[in-house]
Amino acid sequence: MTATILVVEDEVIIGMDIKNSLKKLGYNVPAVVATGEKAIEKAAIIQPDLILMDIMLKGKMDGVEAAEKIRTELKFPVVFLTAHTDQTTLQRAKETEPFGYIVKPFQEKDLHTTVEIALARCKAESEIRKALEKERELNELKSRFVSMVSHEFRTPMSTILFSADLLGMYINQWSEEKKMTHLQRIQSAIQRMIEMLDDILVIGKAEAGKLDFKPRPLNLEKFCRELVEDIQNADKNQHPLNVNIQDTLTEVKMDDKLLRHIIINLLTNATKYSPGKTPVNFSVFCQDNEITFEIKDSGIGIPVEDQERLFDAFHRATNVGSIPGTGLGLAIVKRSVDLHGGTIIVDSKMGIGTTFTVTIPLSKE
């Protein structure tokens, strides 16, 4: 790709000469400007790969001041053009961390060498920044993972240990009914841990790009009603679940495993973060060759500051309090929707409720 270079030179003839030399060397030079103010304005518009900046510009702002503003505000690399410069100005120029100097007058080969070195350095630094950012994200992800595991696994493990200890001490004294109660608590705790591990495996596959997408014919109405029944049983019918599913949705082509992740997670969240007895509305309909799933609750809502990171793995809203959760559900939902080529929109107000709208095109293969 051809590099774009902005030339800042207040001597018109010299500026045009530099432009012609750069164009001859194969670079794109969209403009030559004469002042520091124009350099900042033009750089913001054309987004150059490199700026050649004369140090001794005329006017209120010299090249050093312009370069400093460009470095701090726009983050573009600058190579200084300089002739006879006093030590004070040269020291100021160094403090702007330029990507090189060209001493006027210069040969075309010197110009080419300096520009290529500056562009190469800029590319290398950009790749280093990306690698450091990726490493920072991975470290943050690891930290959140460790925190989630240590917190969320502690409760079911404590339940298992407590019930097992009691069974060991009182197994010959308790009734069959009381023993069965503690066995069921152990089973529920183990099931909770299995679900958390499954979520971790799913998000791990998604992050590695190994989450399979296998659409197949599906009776969507029947599929959704079965999932609603599962949610109602898990919720112990604490929330009225109003279901409106278009009855013509008998044969569609979707990945049932990914779709299960989408619907189960959204409906579970709707019940989990809503006060008891408040309704949850679930609608499914087809329009313009797209299937829309809408889940609406009257729950606690999602703070505005959390909505930006809503689909990040292990991130949980700041207002969830002691409500258990891993912060993986919505991350899995987003990956599953993306694999279907769909979109997900959230509309949430604190203390009023949240609506998730998932739209999936039927033509996606």
N, C-alpha and C positions, 0 to 999 in steps of 0.2 A: 504494500500500500504506500502511495506517495505521501511523504511527510509535508505538512503545511507549516510554513514559516512566516511569521509577521516581522517586518523590518521597521525599526524605529530609528529614523535618521533625519536630522533637521537640515542637512545639506542636500538639496534636491538632486543634484547631479550624482553625488556619491550614493544616495539612496537608490536611484534608478540603476546605477551601475551594479550595486549589490543584488538588486532584484534580478537583473538580466543574468548575472553570474549564477545565481541560485537556480533560475529556471533552466539554464543551460545544463546544470548538474542534475536536473530531473526533479527538483522540488517544486511544490506548489506555493506561489507567493501571491496571496489575494490582495495584499495592501502594503503600502509604504506610508507611515504616518510620521509627523514631525514633532509631536509634543508628548510629554508623559501622560497628560490627561487623555489624549486621543488613543494612546497605546493601551491604557486600561479599558477604555470604552470598546475599542475594536477587538481586543483580546477576548472580552466577555462574549462578543457576538460570534466571532469566527472560530473560537476554541482551537488555537494553533497547537501544534506539537512542540514548537520551539519559538522563542522570540529573540531576535538579534537587536540589542538595545545599545544605542550610542550613550555613553556615560554623560557627556557634556551637552545635554540638550538645552536649548534656549527656553526662556519662559519661567513660570513660577515653580515648576516641578522638573528637577533634572532626572537623568536616567536612573540614578541610584534610588531615588525616592519612588519612582514609578516601578522599578524592579521589586522593591520591598513590598509595595502594595499588591503587586501581581503575585508574589510568592505567598504572602499570608492570606490573601482573599481569593485568588483564582487558582493557585497551585500550578502555574505553568512554568517550565524551565526557561531560564534566561541566560544568553551568552552576551557578554559585554563587548561592544566595539569601542576601542580606546586609542588615543594618540598619546600626547604628552599630558599625563595626569599627575597632579600633586599627590603627595603621600596621604594626606588627610582624606581626599576623595577616594583614593585607592583603598584605604582601610574601610571606609564606609561601604564601598562596593563589595569587599570581601565578606562583610557581615550579612549581606543579602543571600549568601550561599549560591553564587552563580555556577552555571554548568561549564564555564570556560570564558576565555578572553581571546579576542583577535585584535592585534595591534595594527592600526592603520599607518601607512598603506599596506595592503596585504596581497599576496598572490592567490589566484583562484584555488590552487591545490591546498593552501593553508586554510582557506575558508571551508573547503570540502572536508578536510580532515577534522577540523574543530567541530563542525556541524554533526558529522557522523559519530564522533566520540560522545558529544552531548546527547544525541538521540539514543545511542546505545546505553549510556549511563541512566538516562531517564527511564528506558524500558526495564533495565535491571532493577532499579529502585522501585518501580511500580510492581514488578513481580515479587520483590522482597516484601513490600507492604501487603500485597494480597496474601502471601504465605503467612505473614505474621498475623494478619486478621483472621485467616482460617485457623491458625493455631490457637488464637485467643478464643474463637468460637468453640473449637473442640474442647479446650480446657474448661470453658464455661459450661459446656454440655456435660462433660465428665463430672464437674462439681455438682450440677443440678441432679445428675443421675445418682451420684452417691448419696446426696441429701434425700432424694425421693426414696431410694431403697431403704436407707437406714430409718426413715420416718414411717413410710407406708407399710413396710414389712414387719415392723416392731409390733403393731397392734394384733394382727392375726397370729403371729408367732407367740405372743404373750397369751392370747386366748387358748391356743393349742396346749401350751405348757401348763396353764392354770387348770384347764379341764382335765388334762391327762393326770396331773398330780391329785386332783380330787377323786378321779376314778380309781386311781391306785390306792388311795387311803380308805375310800368308802365303798368299794365295789361289792363287798359282802353285806353291807348294811342298807344300801339304797334300793329303792324300788326300781323295777325295770324301766318305768316311765322316766324317772329322774336320770338314770344312766343314759337312756336314749337322748335326753335333752342335751347332755354334755357331749355325746358322740356327734350329734347334729351340729353343735357349735364347732367342734373340731373339723368336721367335713366342710362347713361353710367357710371357715378360716382358710383351709387348704384350697378351696375353690377360688377364693379371693386372690390368693397368692399365685395360683395358676393363671388367672385372668391377667394379673399384672405382668407376669413373665411373658404371656402371649403378646400383650401390647408392646413390650420392650422388643420382642423378636420382630414384630410387624414394622415398628418404626425403624429398627435397625436395617431391615431389608429395604425399606423405602429410602432411607438416607444413602444406602449403597447402590440404589438404582436396580435392585433385584426383586422388587415387588411385582409379581406376575399380574398381567391383565388378560383375562380369558373370558370374553363375553360369550354368552350362550342364550338360547331361547328361554324365556322366563315368564310365568304367569305372575305379573307384578302385583295384581290385586290380592291374590291368595298369599303371596310371599309377604307383603306388607302386613296383612291382617294376622298372620302367624307371628310376626315379630312384635306386633302390638300386644298380642296375648302374652308373649314371653315377658315383655316389659311390665304389664299389669300384674303378673304373678310375682315378679321380682320386687315390684313396688308395693305389693300386698294391698293393691287397690286403694292406696292412700290419696291418689289424685284422679279425678275424673278425666278420662282420656277420650276426647271428642275426635272421632275419625271420619274423614270425608275422602274416600278414594273413588276415583272415576271408574265405573264398573266395566268400561270397555278396555281397560288395561290388562288384557289377558295374555297377550303375546308380545313381549318386547325382547330386545337383545342387550343384556347387561351382564356384568360380572357379579354373580350373586354373593361371592365372598366379600368383595369390596363394598357392595351395596349394603350388606349386613353391617359392616363396620360403620358406614355413614348413618344409617337409620338408628341402630342400637345406641351408638354414642350420643347422638343428638337427642333422642327421646330420654335416655338415661339422665343426661344433664338437665333436661327440662324438668324432670320429676325431682331430681336430687337437689336442685337449687331453687325449688319453689316451696312455699309453705304448704302444709298438709291441707287437703280439701280444695286447693285452688286448681282450676282446670288446665289441661294441656291440650292444645289443638294440633292435629296432624292431618294435613291435606296433601293429596297426590293427584295431579291432573296433567293432561297432555295438551299442548298448544304449540302451533308452528313447528311441528316435528321435534319438540323438546318435552322432556318429562320434568315437571317441577315438584319438588318435595318442600313443604313448608311446615316447620315446627315452631309453634308459638306458645310461650309460657307467661305466667304472671309472677315470675320469681324475683330474685334479688337484683338482677341486672348486672351488666359488666361495666366497670369504670372506664371512662374514655381513654385514660392513659394506658389501660391494659389491652384495649382493642387492637392496637398496632401489632402486638406480639401474641395475639390470640392463638395463632396456629403454630407457634414455636414449640418444639418438643420440651417437655418438663416445665413449661411456664404455666403458672396458675394466677388467676386474678387476685388482687390484693384484698378483696372483700369476702373471700370464701370462708374465712375463720377456721373453725375446726372440722368443717365438712371434708371427709376423706376424698382423696383423688391423687392421680399421678401426674397430671398435666400432659398426658399423652393422647387422650381421646380426640381432641380437636385437631391435633397434628396428624393423626391417622385419618380423620375425616378429610382433611385438606388434600393429603396425598391420594386418597381413594377417588376424590372428586376430580383431581387433576388427571389421573390415569384414564378417567372416562371422557376427558376433554371438556369437562363441565366447569361451572362457576359456583362459588358460595358467597353469599352476602349476609352480613349480620346487621341487625338494627336493634339496639339495646339502650334502655334508659334505666338508670338506677332506681330501684324500688318499684318499678312499673312492670318490667319484664323484658324478654328477649325473643326476637324472631330470627330464625335461620332459614334462608331460602337457598336451596340447592337446585341448580338447573343442569340437566344432562342431555346432550343431543342424542337422538335415537340413531343417527347415521354413523356414530363413532364405531369403528371396528377395532 
